[in-house]
Amino acid sequence: MIKSVLPTQGISIGIDKPVMLICRQCGLASDEDCFRRRYAGRDLRIRQCRGCHAYAERLRRHGQRSAARRREVTQQLARLKRAKSERQLVAVCEALVRAGGGLDALAAVWHQTMRKDLARGGQAGLRHLEAIIRLIQYCDARRPDPRKMTDAELDRLAQAAEVIHRPARPEYQ
């Protein structure tokens, strides 16, 4: 607020005139109270109205959370590739699931991160492929030999595979 000065006497009196500022983002003119202070205790104002500033901050924080989640997944994938024992591999997988917010959330984040990293190319994309290969090696080493299984065990394995590979919507068959 600017205080008026009487031209004849040069004395400041307490009449306040509202100052209008224009937001750089939305272009609307608003009273200066609609703009945040740049520094506490000073009259300098930022050039974004409160609504535009809040929206920009939400976008920034969301981007930081997404980037942090992608970094965490990338670090865990590097640990997965370097795991020396099965015990370490299982521990890293459990940490990945916890960091991802559950198995479905992890799969979604991993898919999104892998797609971006493969499009960019380079070492980041290879890290995903190496982690997948490491998981395949782990699963293959633990898979039982079908030649040594009984007929009942083979039937149970076939039924489990049917449940896993059954389409979600049978009307599309």
ABEGO torsion letter per residue (X at the ends): XBBBBBAAAGBBBABBBBBBBBBAAAGBBBBAAABBBABBGBABBBABBAAAAAAAAAAAAAAAAAAAAAAAAAAAAAAAAABABAAAAAAAAAAAAAAAGEAAAAAAAAAAAAAAAAAAEEAAAAAAAAAAAAAAAAAAAABBBAAABBAAAAAAAAAAAAAAABBABAAAX
